[in-house]
Amino acid sequence: MNWRSADMRELWTTGWMHDRICVVVASFPIKDLLHPWQVGACWFWDALVHADLANNTLAWQWVASCAADAMPFFRIFNLVMQAEKLDPEIHYIRRWVKKTVPPILDYAVARERALTALKRNGA
């Protein structure tokens, strides 16, 4: 089962996502898929009921390692490990995901690709 799928389904259904989960989920498109942080920020701005322009923008910049006092560029969350740590009994995932969702990438490969790209771009 996939924690990212559960998070996004909760957000799309309720308009809400816990702050900790937002950070972990934001790491995926930025660090694993190498998408610009602005894409995620725009989507969250449209989806979050409690969206705040400053918080949303700065949070996405922080995860992208391009804000003042930003997350270190080498911190890349592994969604599987985060799910095991934060939802060991898989209650949250089972609530939002009714069937198995295969991973769309190999986290080890994605991490190395992201670190190479971020180092090259001077993160």
Biopython code that builds the backbone (N, CA, C, O; Angstrom):
import numpy as np
from Bio.PDB.StructureBuilder import StructureBuilder

atoms = [
    (1, "MET", "N", (0.847, -1.183, 0.000)),
    (1, "MET", "CA", (0.000, 0.000, 0.000)),
    (1, "MET", "C", (0.883, 1.234, 0.000)),
    (1, "MET", "O", (2.061, 1.159, 0.350)),
    (2, "ASN", "N", (0.331, 2.348, -0.383)),
    (2, "ASN", "CA", (1.130, 3.526, -0.611)),
    (2, "ASN", "C", (0.643, 4.699, 0.234)),
    (2, "ASN", "O", (-0.514, 5.111, 0.151)),
    (3, "TRP", "N", (1.557, 5.225, 1.050)),
    (3, "TRP", "CA", (1.212, 6.327, 1.935)),
    (3, "TRP", "C", (0.924, 7.599, 1.155)),
    (3, "TRP", "O", (0.015, 8.350, 1.507)),
    (4, "ARG", "N", (1.692, 7.848, 0.097)),
    (4, "ARG", "CA", (1.483, 9.049, -0.713)),
    (4, "ARG", "C", (0.073, 9.057, -1.288)),
    (4, "ARG", "O", (-0.582, 10.099, -1.317)),
    (5, "SER", "N", (-0.390, 7.914, -1.740)),
    (5, "SER", "CA", (-1.751, 7.825, -2.268)),
    (5, "SER", "C", (-2.778, 8.136, -1.193)),
    (5, "SER", "O", (-3.765, 8.824, -1.456)),
    (6, "ALA", "N", (-2.553, 7.635, 0.019)),
    (6, "ALA", "CA", (-3.475, 7.897, 1.121)),
    (6, "ALA", "C", (-3.518, 9.387, 1.430)),
    (6, "ALA", "O", (-4.595, 9.955, 1.607)),
    (7, "ASP", "N", (-2.360, 10.015, 1.494)),
    (7, "ASP", "CA", (-2.295, 11.449, 1.802)),
    (7, "ASP", "C", (-3.030, 12.283, 0.776)),
    (7, "ASP", "O", (-3.812, 13.170, 1.121)),
    (8, "MET", "N", (-2.775, 11.994, -0.480)),
    (8, "MET", "CA", (-3.394, 12.786, -1.538)),
    (8, "MET", "C", (-4.900, 12.543, -1.602)),
    (8, "MET", "O", (-5.662, 13.464, -1.896)),
    (9, "ARG", "N", (-5.328, 11.329, -1.334)),
    (9, "ARG", "CA", (-6.769, 11.055, -1.310)),
    (9, "ARG", "C", (-7.438, 11.767, -0.148)),
    (9, "ARG", "O", (-8.543, 12.291, -0.290)),
    (10, "GLU", "N", (-6.773, 11.788, 1.006)),
    (10, "GLU", "CA", (-7.334, 12.526, 2.140)),
    (10, "GLU", "C", (-7.444, 14.008, 1.801)),
    (10, "GLU", "O", (-8.477, 14.626, 2.056)),
    (11, "LEU", "N", (-6.403, 14.573, 1.238)),
    (11, "LEU", "CA", (-6.415, 15.995, 0.878)),
    (11, "LEU", "C", (-7.514, 16.291, -0.135)),
    (11, "LEU", "O", (-8.263, 17.254, 0.029)),
    (12, "TRP", "N", (-7.618, 15.484, -1.166)),
    (12, "TRP", "CA", (-8.617, 15.722, -2.206)),
    (12, "TRP", "C", (-10.040, 15.569, -1.666)),
    (12, "TRP", "O", (-10.947, 16.285, -2.091)),
    (13, "THR", "N", (-10.233, 14.640, -0.733)),
    (13, "THR", "CA", (-11.566, 14.375, -0.184)),
    (13, "THR", "C", (-11.971, 15.388, 0.868)),
    (13, "THR", "O", (-13.115, 15.844, 0.888)),
    (14, "THR", "N", (-11.035, 15.744, 1.750)),
    (14, "THR", "CA", (-11.378, 16.579, 2.906)),
    (14, "THR", "C", (-10.886, 18.013, 2.803)),
    (14, "THR", "O", (-11.417, 18.894, 3.479)),
    (15, "GLY", "N", (-9.884, 18.264, 1.971)),
    (15, "GLY", "CA", (-9.289, 19.595, 1.900)),
    (15, "GLY", "C", (-8.297, 19.847, 3.026)),
    (15, "GLY", "O", (-7.891, 20.986, 3.260)),
    (16, "TRP", "N", (-7.910, 18.787, 3.720)),
    (16, "TRP", "CA", (-7.025, 18.922, 4.867)),
    (16, "TRP", "C", (-5.908, 17.888, 4.811)),
    (16, "TRP", "O", (-6.093, 16.787, 4.294)),
    (17, "MET", "N", (-4.752, 18.253, 5.347)),
    (17, "MET", "CA", (-3.636, 17.331, 5.488)),
    (17, "MET", "C", (-2.798, 17.821, 6.660)),
    (17, "MET", "O", (-2.535, 19.017, 6.782)),
    (18, "HIS", "N", (-2.381, 16.905, 7.518)),
    (18, "HIS", "CA", (-1.547, 17.247, 8.671)),
    (18, "HIS", "C", (-0.245, 17.889, 8.202)),
    (18, "HIS", "O", (0.289, 17.517, 7.156)),
    (19, "ASP", "N", (0.267, 18.847, 8.966)),
    (19, "ASP", "CA", (1.486, 19.559, 8.579)),
    (19, "ASP", "C", (2.664, 18.630, 8.340)),
    (19, "ASP", "O", (3.405, 18.807, 7.373)),
    (20, "ARG", "N", (2.847, 17.650, 9.202)),
    (20, "ARG", "CA", (3.973, 16.705, 9.042)),
    (20, "ARG", "C", (3.837, 15.946, 7.725)),
    (20, "ARG", "O", (4.815, 15.750, 7.003)),
    (21, "ILE", "N", (2.629, 15.529, 7.429)),
    (21, "ILE", "CA", (2.397, 14.795, 6.188)),
    (21, "ILE", "C", (2.609, 15.710, 4.984)),
    (21, "ILE", "O", (3.122, 15.265, 3.957)),
    (22, "CYS", "N", (2.225, 16.965, 5.095)),
    (22, "CYS", "CA", (2.452, 17.919, 3.995)),
    (22, "CYS", "C", (3.929, 17.986, 3.630)),
    (22, "CYS", "O", (4.280, 17.982, 2.450)),
    (23, "VAL", "N", (4.793, 18.048, 4.634)),
    (23, "VAL", "CA", (6.228, 18.137, 4.388)),
    (23, "VAL", "C", (6.738, 16.876, 3.704)),
    (23, "VAL", "O", (7.507, 16.943, 2.745)),
    (24, "VAL", "N", (6.304, 15.736, 4.204)),
    (24, "VAL", "CA", (6.749, 14.470, 3.615)),
    (24, "VAL", "C", (6.237, 14.343, 2.183)),
    (24, "VAL", "O", (6.983, 13.950, 1.287)),
    (25, "VAL", "N", (4.972, 14.674, 1.971)),
    (25, "VAL", "CA", (4.376, 14.583, 0.639)),
    (25, "VAL", "C", (5.025, 15.585, -0.316)),
    (25, "VAL", "O", (5.230, 15.270, -1.488)),
    (26, "ALA", "N", (5.345, 16.769, 0.161)),
    (26, "ALA", "CA", (5.972, 17.785, -0.689)),
    (26, "ALA", "C", (7.354, 17.337, -1.161)),
    (26, "ALA", "O", (7.787, 17.697, -2.256)),
    (27, "SER", "N", (8.027, 16.570, -0.352)),
    (27, "SER", "CA", (9.351, 16.089, -0.726)),
    (27, "SER", "C", (9.295, 15.200, -1.971)),
    (27, "SER", "O", (10.231, 15.194, -2.771)),
    (28, "PHE", "N", (8.214, 14.461, -2.135)),
    (28, "PHE", "CA", (8.126, 13.503, -3.241)),
    (28, "PHE", "C", (8.216, 14.159, -4.628)),
    (28, "PHE", "O", (9.101, 13.790, -5.400)),
    (29, "PRO", "N", (7.342, 15.114, -4.980)),
    (29, "PRO", "CA", (7.460, 15.686, -6.332)),
    (29, "PRO", "C", (8.722, 16.529, -6.505)),
    (29, "PRO", "O", (9.283, 16.595, -7.599)),
    (30, "ILE", "N", (9.165, 17.172, -5.424)),
    (30, "ILE", "CA", (10.337, 18.037, -5.548)),
    (30, "ILE", "C", (11.620, 17.218, -5.646)),
    (30, "ILE", "O", (12.403, 17.382, -6.582)),
    (31, "LYS", "N", (11.822, 16.343, -4.680)),
    (31, "LYS", "CA", (13.105, 15.641, -4.599)),
    (31, "LYS", "C", (13.116, 14.345, -5.411)),
    (31, "LYS", "O", (14.105, 14.055, -6.085)),
    (32, "ASP", "N", (12.053, 13.574, -5.361)),
    (32, "ASP", "CA", (12.054, 12.292, -6.067)),
    (32, "ASP", "C", (11.753, 12.440, -7.551)),
    (32, "ASP", "O", (12.355, 11.754, -8.378)),
    (33, "LEU", "N", (10.829, 13.328, -7.895)),
    (33, "LEU", "CA", (10.441, 13.480, -9.302)),
    (33, "LEU", "C", (11.086, 14.688, -9.979)),
    (33, "LEU", "O", (10.965, 14.861, -11.191)),
    (34, "LEU", "N", (11.776, 15.528, -9.190)),
    (34, "LEU", "CA", (12.471, 16.720, -9.688)),
    (34, "LEU", "C", (11.545, 17.735, -10.352)),
    (34, "LEU", "O", (11.924, 18.388, -11.323)),
    (35, "HIS", "N", (10.337, 17.861, -9.825)),
    (35, "HIS", "CA", (9.405, 18.887, -10.312)),
    (35, "HIS", "C", (9.679, 20.205, -9.592)),
    (35, "HIS", "O", (10.139, 20.188, -8.451)),
    (36, "PRO", "N", (9.410, 21.344, -10.224)),
    (36, "PRO", "CA", (9.571, 22.629, -9.543)),
    (36, "PRO", "C", (8.605, 22.727, -8.353)),
    (36, "PRO", "O", (7.475, 22.245, -8.427)),
    (37, "TRP", "N", (9.052, 23.347, -7.268)),
    (37, "TRP", "CA", (8.227, 23.450, -6.065)),
    (37, "TRP", "C", (6.937, 24.213, -6.330)),
    (37, "TRP", "O", (5.934, 23.989, -5.652)),
    (38, "GLN", "N", (6.953, 25.123, -7.324)),
    (38, "GLN", "CA", (5.774, 25.946, -7.605)),
    (38, "GLN", "C", (4.576, 25.112, -8.048)),
    (38, "GLN", "O", (3.431, 25.483, -7.789)),
    (39, "VAL", "N", (4.835, 23.987, -8.714)),
    (39, "VAL", "CA", (3.747, 23.118, -9.177)),
    (39, "VAL", "C", (2.983, 22.566, -7.972)),
    (39, "VAL", "O", (1.754, 22.629, -7.928)),
    (40, "GLY", "N", (3.704, 22.033, -7.011)),
    (40, "GLY", "CA", (3.068, 21.504, -5.803)),
    (40, "GLY", "C", (2.396, 22.594, -4.998)),
    (40, "GLY", "O", (1.298, 22.400, -4.476)),
    (41, "ALA", "N", (3.049, 23.740, -4.894)),
    (41, "ALA", "CA", (2.472, 24.854, -4.129)),
    (41, "ALA", "C", (1.133, 25.289, -4.723)),
    (41, "ALA", "O", (0.185, 25.562, -3.986)),
    (42, "CYS", "N", (1.054, 25.353, -6.044)),
    (42, "CYS", "CA", (-0.213, 25.734, -6.698)),
    (42, "CYS", "C", (-1.294, 24.692, -6.440)),
    (42, "CYS", "O", (-2.442, 25.044, -6.167)),
    (43, "TRP", "N", (-0.939, 23.421, -6.525)),
    (43, "TRP", "CA", (-1.934, 22.373, -6.317)),
    (43, "TRP", "C", (-2.440, 22.390, -4.887)),
    (43, "TRP", "O", (-3.645, 22.291, -4.653)),
    (44, "PHE", "N", (-1.531, 22.516, -3.927)),
    (44, "PHE", "CA", (-1.938, 22.571, -2.521)),
    (44, "PHE", "C", (-2.769, 23.819, -2.246)),
    (44, "PHE", "O", (-3.716, 23.774, -1.462)),
    (45, "TRP", "N", (-2.421, 24.929, -2.885)),
    (45, "TRP", "CA", (-3.186, 26.165, -2.700)),
    (45, "TRP", "C", (-4.644, 25.948, -3.118)),
    (45, "TRP", "O", (-5.559, 26.444, -2.463)),
    (46, "ASP", "N", (-4.852, 25.219, -4.191)),
    (46, "ASP", "CA", (-6.209, 24.929, -4.660)),
    (46, "ASP", "C", (-6.909, 23.881, -3.811)),
    (46, "ASP", "O", (-8.132, 23.925, -3.673)),
    (47, "ALA", "N", (-6.170, 22.942, -3.240)),
    (47, "ALA", "CA", (-6.779, 21.811, -2.545)),
    (47, "ALA", "C", (-6.983, 22.039, -1.047)),
    (47, "ALA", "O", (-7.960, 21.545, -0.484)),
    (48, "LEU", "N", (-6.099, 22.763, -0.399)),
    (48, "LEU", "CA", (-6.181, 22.945, 1.055)),
    (48, "LEU", "C", (-7.290, 23.924, 1.441)),
    (48, "LEU", "O", (-7.340, 25.044, 0.934)),
    (49, "VAL", "N", (-8.158, 23.506, 2.320)),
    (49, "VAL", "CA", (-9.211, 24.387, 2.830)),
    (49, "VAL", "C", (-8.590, 25.499, 3.667)),
    (49, "VAL", "O", (-9.045, 26.642, 3.617)),
    (50, "HIS", "N", (-7.554, 25.171, 4.435)),
    (50, "HIS", "CA", (-6.921, 26.128, 5.335)),
    (50, "HIS", "C", (-5.652, 26.742, 4.726)),
    (50, "HIS", "O", (-4.729, 27.119, 5.449)),
    (51, "ALA", "N", (-5.617, 26.836, 3.397)),
    (51, "ALA", "CA", (-4.424, 27.339, 2.728)),
    (51, "ALA", "C", (-4.123, 28.778, 3.149)),
    (51, "ALA", "O", (-5.019, 29.612, 3.278)),
    (52, "ASP", "N", (-2.864, 29.033, 3.354)),
    (52, "ASP", "CA", (-2.363, 30.361, 3.679)),
    (52, "ASP", "C", (-1.215, 30.625, 2.715)),
    (52, "ASP", "O", (-0.277, 29.832, 2.634)),
    (53, "LEU", "N", (-1.282, 31.725, 1.990)),
    (53, "LEU", "CA", (-0.312, 31.991, 0.925)),
    (53, "LEU", "C", (1.125, 31.967, 1.441)),
    (53, "LEU", "O", (1.980, 31.314, 0.844)),
    (54, "ALA", "N", (1.398, 32.657, 2.524)),
    (54, "ALA", "CA", (2.761, 32.704, 3.043)),
    (54, "ALA", "C", (3.218, 31.336, 3.531)),
    (54, "ALA", "O", (4.311, 30.887, 3.185)),
    (55, "ASN", "N", (2.392, 30.672, 4.331)),
    (55, "ASN", "CA", (2.770, 29.356, 4.848)),
    (55, "ASN", "C", (2.980, 28.351, 3.726)),
    (55, "ASN", "O", (3.965, 27.612, 3.724)),
    (56, "ASN", "N", (2.061, 28.324, 2.780)),
    (56, "ASN", "CA", (2.150, 27.367, 1.684)),
    (56, "ASN", "C", (3.412, 27.613, 0.852)),
    (56, "ASN", "O", (4.174, 26.683, 0.583)),
    (57, "THR", "N", (3.625, 28.849, 0.452)),
    (57, "THR", "CA", (4.778, 29.179, -0.389)),
    (57, "THR", "C", (6.088, 28.887, 0.332)),
    (57, "THR", "O", (6.977, 28.242, -0.224)),
    (58, "LEU", "N", (6.205, 29.360, 1.567)),
    (58, "LEU", "CA", (7.453, 29.157, 2.300)),
    (58, "LEU", "C", (7.695, 27.693, 2.645)),
    (58, "LEU", "O", (8.842, 27.246, 2.665)),
    (59, "ALA", "N", (6.639, 26.946, 2.915)),
    (59, "ALA", "CA", (6.802, 25.526, 3.210)),
    (59, "ALA", "C", (7.340, 24.784, 1.989)),
    (59, "ALA", "O", (8.243, 23.957, 2.118)),
    (60, "TRP", "N", (6.802, 25.069, 0.819)),
    (60, "TRP", "CA", (7.285, 24.407, -0.395)),
    (60, "TRP", "C", (8.717, 24.838, -0.716)),
    (60, "TRP", "O", (9.520, 24.020, -1.166)),
    (61, "GLN", "N", (9.043, 26.107, -0.491)),
    (61, "GLN", "CA", (10.418, 26.553, -0.701)),
    (61, "GLN", "C", (11.365, 25.878, 0.297)),
    (61, "GLN", "O", (12.490, 25.519, -0.051)),
    (62, "TRP", "N", (10.901, 25.710, 1.534)),
    (62, "TRP", "CA", (11.724, 25.060, 2.557)),
    (62, "TRP", "C", (12.048, 23.629, 2.142)),
    (62, "TRP", "O", (13.200, 23.200, 2.214)),
    (63, "VAL", "N", (11.026, 22.892, 1.707)),
    (63, "VAL", "CA", (11.248, 21.507, 1.284)),
    (63, "VAL", "C", (12.159, 21.459, 0.060)),
    (63, "VAL", "O", (12.976, 20.547, -0.073)),
    (64, "ALA", "N", (12.020, 22.438, -0.831)),
    (64, "ALA", "CA", (12.847, 22.483, -2.044)),
    (64, "ALA", "C", (14.279, 22.947, -1.754)),
    (64, "ALA", "O", (15.116, 22.984, -2.656)),
    (65, "SER", "N", (14.554, 23.297, -0.510)),
    (65, "SER", "CA", (15.893, 23.746, -0.087)),
    (65, "SER", "C", (16.298, 25.053, -0.737)),
    (65, "SER", "O", (17.480, 25.281, -0.995)),
    (66, "CYS", "N", (15.317, 25.923, -1.007)),
    (66, "CYS", "CA", (15.648, 27.206, -1.633)),
    (66, "CYS", "C", (15.143, 28.401, -0.832)),
    (66, "CYS", "O", (15.186, 29.528, -1.326)),
    (67, "ALA", "N", (14.668, 28.183, 0.387)),
    (67, "ALA", "CA", (14.197, 29.276, 1.239)),
    (67, "ALA", "C", (15.270, 29.627, 2.261)),
    (67, "ALA", "O", (16.241, 28.893, 2.444)),
    (68, "ALA", "N", (15.075, 30.759, 2.918)),
    (68, "ALA", "CA", (15.960, 31.096, 4.031)),
    (68, "ALA", "C", (15.796, 30.009, 5.094)),
    (68, "ALA", "O", (14.677, 29.597, 5.401)),
    (69, "ASP", "N", (16.897, 29.556, 5.643)),
    (69, "ASP", "CA", (16.877, 28.513, 6.671)),
    (69, "ASP", "C", (16.142, 27.266, 6.156)),
    (69, "ASP", "O", (15.310, 26.693, 6.860)),
    (70, "ALA", "N", (16.456, 26.858, 4.938)),
    (70, "ALA", "CA", (15.738, 25.762, 4.274)),
    (70, "ALA", "C", (16.185, 24.392, 4.753)),
    (70, "ALA", "O", (17.231, 24.243, 5.385)),
    (71, "MET", "N", (15.369, 23.399, 4.438)),
    (71, "MET", "CA", (15.725, 21.998, 4.680)),
    (71, "MET", "C", (17.006, 21.703, 3.909)),
    (71, "MET", "O", (17.144, 22.136, 2.765)),
    (72, "PRO", "N", (17.937, 20.983, 4.505)),
    (72, "PRO", "CA", (19.142, 20.625, 3.754)),
    (72, "PRO", "C", (18.779, 19.873, 2.469)),
    (72, "PRO", "O", (17.889, 19.023, 2.470)),
    (73, "PHE", "N", (19.474, 20.193, 1.379)),
    (73, "PHE", "CA", (19.131, 19.595, 0.080)),
    (73, "PHE", "C", (19.224, 18.082, 0.101)),
    (73, "PHE", "O", (18.544, 17.408, -0.673)),
    (74, "PHE", "N", (20.061, 17.539, 0.980)),
    (74, "PHE", "CA", (20.252, 16.094, 1.011)),
    (74, "PHE", "C", (19.181, 15.363, 1.816)),
    (74, "PHE", "O", (19.170, 14.133, 1.836)),
    (75, "ARG", "N", (18.279, 16.094, 2.484)),
    (75, "ARG", "CA", (17.183, 15.435, 3.204)),
    (75, "ARG", "C", (16.077, 15.125, 2.207)),
    (75, "ARG", "O", (15.378, 16.017, 1.725)),
    (76, "ILE", "N", (15.941, 13.858, 1.918)),
    (76, "ILE", "CA", (14.933, 13.381, 0.973)),
    (76, "ILE", "C", (14.155, 12.291, 1.682)),
    (76, "ILE", "O", (14.695, 11.232, 2.002)),
    (77, "PHE", "N", (12.889, 12.557, 1.923)),
    (77, "PHE", "CA", (12.076, 11.609, 2.669)),
    (77, "PHE", "C", (11.746, 10.376, 1.825)),
    (77, "PHE", "O", (11.357, 10.496, 0.663)),
    (78, "ASN", "N", (11.901, 9.216, 2.409)),
    (78, "ASN", "CA", (11.474, 7.970, 1.789)),
    (78, "ASN", "C", (10.060, 7.704, 2.313)),
    (78, "ASN", "O", (9.876, 7.471, 3.508)),
    (79, "LEU", "N", (9.081, 7.738, 1.441)),
    (79, "LEU", "CA", (7.689, 7.609, 1.869)),
    (79, "LEU", "C", (7.384, 6.272, 2.526)),
    (79, "LEU", "O", (6.539, 6.198, 3.418)),
    (80, "VAL", "N", (8.056, 5.224, 2.098)),
    (80, "VAL", "CA", (7.842, 3.908, 2.706)),
    (80, "VAL", "C", (8.338, 3.926, 4.152)),
    (80, "VAL", "O", (7.643, 3.459, 5.054)),
    (81, "MET", "N", (9.531, 4.460, 4.370)),
    (81, "MET", "CA", (10.070, 4.527, 5.730)),
    (81, "MET", "C", (9.232, 5.448, 6.618)),
    (81, "MET", "O", (9.029, 5.152, 7.795)),
    (82, "GLN", "N", (8.748, 6.554, 6.070)),
    (82, "GLN", "CA", (7.911, 7.463, 6.849)),
    (82, "GLN", "C", (6.602, 6.781, 7.242)),
    (82, "GLN", "O", (6.126, 6.940, 8.366)),
    (83, "ALA", "N", (6.028, 6.028, 6.322)),
    (83, "ALA", "CA", (4.786, 5.315, 6.628)),
    (83, "ALA", "C", (5.019, 4.281, 7.724)),
    (83, "ALA", "O", (4.199, 4.135, 8.631)),
    (84, "GLU", "N", (6.132, 3.569, 7.638)),
    (84, "GLU", "CA", (6.439, 2.564, 8.660)),
    (84, "GLU", "C", (6.625, 3.219, 10.028)),
    (84, "GLU", "O", (6.235, 2.655, 11.050)),
    (85, "LYS", "N", (7.215, 4.398, 10.042)),
    (85, "LYS", "CA", (7.473, 5.097, 11.295)),
    (85, "LYS", "C", (6.192, 5.734, 11.863)),
    (85, "LYS", "O", (5.930, 5.635, 13.062)),
    (86, "LEU", "N", (5.407, 6.376, 11.013)),
    (86, "LEU", "CA", (4.258, 7.154, 11.482)),
    (86, "LEU", "C", (2.936, 6.390, 11.476)),
    (86, "LEU", "O", (1.983, 6.801, 12.138)),
    (87, "ASP", "N", (2.869, 5.285, 10.739)),
    (87, "ASP", "CA", (1.633, 4.501, 10.646)),
    (87, "ASP", "C", (1.971, 3.004, 10.667)),
    (87, "ASP", "O", (1.641, 2.280, 9.727)),
    (88, "PRO", "N", (2.632, 2.538, 11.744)),
    (88, "PRO", "CA", (3.116, 1.152, 11.751)),
    (88, "PRO", "C", (2.011, 0.101, 11.647)),
    (88, "PRO", "O", (2.256, -0.995, 11.142)),
    (89, "GLU", "N", (0.823, 0.409, 12.106)),
    (89, "GLU", "CA", (-0.294, -0.541, 12.029)),
    (89, "GLU", "C", (-1.083, -0.396, 10.725)),
    (89, "GLU", "O", (-2.036, -1.140, 10.490)),
    (90, "ILE", "N", (-0.698, 0.540, 9.899)),
    (90, "ILE", "CA", (-1.281, 0.798, 8.578)),
    (90, "ILE", "C", (-2.761, 1.207, 8.654)),
    (90, "ILE", "O", (-3.501, 0.995, 7.694)),
    (91, "HIS", "N", (-3.190, 1.773, 9.748)),
    (91, "HIS", "CA", (-4.588, 2.217, 9.874)),
    (91, "HIS", "C", (-4.900, 3.370, 8.919)),
    (91, "HIS", "O", (-5.927, 3.367, 8.241)),
    (92, "TYR", "N", (-4.009, 4.344, 8.876)),
    (92, "TYR", "CA", (-4.230, 5.521, 8.041)),
    (92, "TYR", "C", (-4.300, 5.133, 6.566)),
    (92, "TYR", "O", (-5.210, 5.545, 5.847)),
    (93, "ILE", "N", (-3.337, 4.344, 6.133)),
    (93, "ILE", "CA", (-3.310, 3.946, 4.720)),
    (93, "ILE", "C", (-4.562, 3.160, 4.362)),
    (93, "ILE", "O", (-5.181, 3.418, 3.330)),
    (94, "ARG", "N", (-4.939, 2.211, 5.200)),
    (94, "ARG", "CA", (-6.131, 1.397, 4.908)),
    (94, "ARG", "C", (-7.403, 2.232, 4.852)),
    (94, "ARG", "O", (-8.340, 1.894, 4.129)),
    (95, "ARG", "N", (-7.437, 3.311, 5.607)),
    (95, "ARG", "CA", (-8.631, 4.168, 5.589)),
    (95, "ARG", "C", (-8.813, 4.828, 4.216)),
    (95, "ARG", "O", (-9.938, 4.963, 3.733)),
    (96, "TRP", "N", (-7.710, 5.234, 3.594)),
    (96, "TRP", "CA", (-7.801, 6.007, 2.365)),
    (96, "TRP", "C", (-7.511, 5.222, 1.091)),
    (96, "TRP", "O", (-7.935, 5.635, 0.011)),
    (97, "VAL", "N", (-6.806, 4.111, 1.187)),
    (97, "VAL", "CA", (-6.450, 3.328, 0.000)),
    (97, "VAL", "C", (-7.046, 1.940, 0.148)),
    (97, "VAL", "O", (-6.692, 1.199, 1.065)),
    (98, "LYS", "N", (-7.942, 1.593, -0.747)),
    (98, "LYS", "CA", (-8.656, 0.312, -0.651)),
    (98, "LYS", "C", (-7.974, -0.820, -1.418)),
    (98, "LYS", "O", (-8.325, -1.986, -1.237)),
    (99, "LYS", "N", (-7.015, -0.494, -2.259)),
    (99, "LYS", "CA", (-6.307, -1.545, -2.998)),
    (99, "LYS", "C", (-4.818, -1.205, -3.031)),
    (99, "LYS", "O", (-4.430, -0.066, -2.774)),
    (100, "THR", "N", (-4.012, -2.171, -3.341)),
    (100, "THR", "CA", (-2.567, -1.974, -3.407)),
    (100, "THR", "C", (-2.217, -1.086, -4.591)),
    (100, "THR", "O", (-2.692, -1.282, -5.710)),
    (101, "VAL", "N", (-1.375, -0.110, -4.308)),
    (101, "VAL", "CA", (-0.904, 0.806, -5.335)),
    (101, "VAL", "C", (0.597, 0.569, -5.482)),
    (101, "VAL", "O", (1.349, 0.787, -4.532)),
    (102, "PRO", "N", (1.041, 0.129, -6.652)),
    (102, "PRO", "CA", (2.476, -0.149, -6.801)),
    (102, "PRO", "C", (3.284, 1.149, -6.791)),
    (102, "PRO", "O", (2.793, 2.186, -7.237)),
    (103, "PRO", "N", (4.513, 1.100, -6.289)),
    (103, "PRO", "CA", (5.367, 2.290, -6.302)),
    (103, "PRO", "C", (5.639, 2.726, -7.740)),
    (103, "PRO", "O", (5.726, 1.895, -8.645)),
    (104, "ILE", "N", (5.773, 4.034, -7.940)),
    (104, "ILE", "CA", (6.034, 4.535, -9.289)),
    (104, "ILE", "C", (7.513, 4.750, -9.542)),
    (104, "ILE", "O", (7.912, 5.102, -10.653)),
    (105, "LEU", "N", (8.340, 4.538, -8.504)),
    (105, "LEU", "CA", (9.779, 4.672, -8.687)),
    (105, "LEU", "C", (10.523, 3.894, -7.614)),
    (105, "LEU", "O", (9.949, 3.480, -6.606)),
    (106, "ASP", "N", (11.790, 3.709, -7.852)),
    (106, "ASP", "CA", (12.689, 3.092, -6.886)),
    (106, "ASP", "C", (13.297, 4.241, -6.082)),
    (106, "ASP", "O", (14.003, 5.079, -6.643)),
    (107, "TYR", "N", (13.029, 4.290, -4.770)),
    (107, "TYR", "CA", (13.470, 5.416, -3.953)),
    (107, "TYR", "C", (14.983, 5.582, -3.932)),
    (107, "TYR", "O", (15.478, 6.709, -3.917)),
    (108, "ALA", "N", (15.717, 4.488, -3.931)),
    (108, "ALA", "CA", (17.177, 4.585, -3.915)),
    (108, "ALA", "C", (17.690, 5.258, -5.188)),
    (108, "ALA", "O", (18.567, 6.120, -5.131)),
    (109, "VAL", "N", (17.147, 4.865, -6.318)),
    (109, "VAL", "CA", (17.539, 5.456, -7.596)),
    (109, "VAL", "C", (17.119, 6.925, -7.649)),
    (109, "VAL", "O", (17.896, 7.781, -8.072)),
    (110, "ALA", "N", (15.898, 7.213, -7.222)),
    (110, "ALA", "CA", (15.399, 8.589, -7.226)),
    (110, "ALA", "C", (16.241, 9.478, -6.313)),
    (110, "ALA", "O", (16.534, 10.623, -6.659)),
    (111, "ARG", "N", (16.628, 8.960, -5.156)),
    (111, "ARG", "CA", (17.450, 9.736, -4.220)),
    (111, "ARG", "C", (18.791, 10.099, -4.853)),
    (111, "ARG", "O", (19.219, 11.251, -4.777)),
    (112, "GLU", "N", (19.445, 9.143, -5.465)),
    (112, "GLU", "CA", (20.741, 9.419, -6.093)),
    (112, "GLU", "C", (20.599, 10.425, -7.233)),
    (112, "GLU", "O", (21.430, 11.321, -7.383)),
    (113, "ARG", "N", (19.547, 10.275, -8.033)),
    (113, "ARG", "CA", (19.304, 11.213, -9.129)),
    (113, "ARG", "C", (19.073, 12.619, -8.591)),
    (113, "ARG", "O", (19.596, 13.590, -9.138)),
    (114, "ALA", "N", (18.285, 12.732, -7.511)),
    (114, "ALA", "CA", (18.002, 14.036, -6.913)),
    (114, "ALA", "C", (19.265, 14.660, -6.331)),
    (114, "ALA", "O", (19.518, 15.847, -6.538)),
    (115, "LEU", "N", (20.057, 13.879, -5.608)),
    (115, "LEU", "CA", (21.288, 14.420, -5.024)),
    (115, "LEU", "C", (22.243, 14.916, -6.100)),
    (115, "LEU", "O", (22.867, 15.967, -5.949)),
    (116, "THR", "N", (22.353, 14.163, -7.176)),
    (116, "THR", "CA", (23.203, 14.585, -8.289)),
    (116, "THR", "C", (22.701, 15.894, -8.888)),
    (116, "THR", "O", (23.485, 16.816, -9.115)),
    (117, "ALA", "N", (21.403, 15.980, -9.144)),
    (117, "ALA", "CA", (20.820, 17.196, -9.735)),
    (117, "ALA", "C", (20.949, 18.386, -8.792)),
    (117, "ALA", "O", (21.303, 19.484, -9.221)),
    (118, "LEU", "N", (20.663, 18.174, -7.510)),
    (118, "LEU", "CA", (20.727, 19.283, -6.556)),
    (118, "LEU", "C", (22.158, 19.776, -6.358)),
    (118, "LEU", "O", (22.378, 20.981, -6.239)),
    (119, "LYS", "N", (23.118, 18.882, -6.320)),
    (119, "LYS", "CA", (24.520, 19.294, -6.213)),
    (119, "LYS", "C", (24.946, 20.072, -7.448)),
    (119, "LYS", "O", (25.637, 21.086, -7.346)),
    (120, "ARG", "N", (24.534, 19.594, -8.610)),
    (120, "ARG", "CA", (24.889, 20.244, -9.874)),
    (120, "ARG", "C", (24.318, 21.655, -9.942)),
    (120, "ARG", "O", (24.942, 22.554, -10.506)),
    (121, "ASN", "N", (23.137, 21.849, -9.371)),
    (121, "ASN", "CA", (22.474, 23.160, -9.412)),
    (121, "ASN", "C", (22.854, 24.045, -8.239)),
    (121, "ASN", "O", (22.306, 25.136, -8.082)),
    (122, "GLY", "N", (23.782, 23.590, -7.419)),
    (122, "GLY", "CA", (24.282, 24.418, -6.328)),
    (122, "GLY", "C", (23.346, 24.570, -5.156)),
    (122, "GLY", "O", (23.341, 25.611, -4.499)),
    (123, "ALA", "N", (22.547, 23.545, -4.878)),
    (123, "ALA", "CA", (21.621, 23.610, -3.747)),
    (123, "ALA", "C", (22.358, 23.676, -2.433)),
    (123, "ALA", "O", (21.730, 23.736, -1.376)),
]
sb = StructureBuilder()
sb.init_structure("model")
sb.init_model(0)
sb.init_chain("A")
sb.init_seg("    ")
for serial, (resi, resn, name, xyz) in enumerate(atoms, 1):
    if name == "N":
        sb.init_residue(resn, " ", resi, " ")
    sb.init_atom(name, np.array(xyz, "f"), 0.0, 1.0, " ", f" {name:<3s}", serial, name[0])
structure = sb.get_structure()
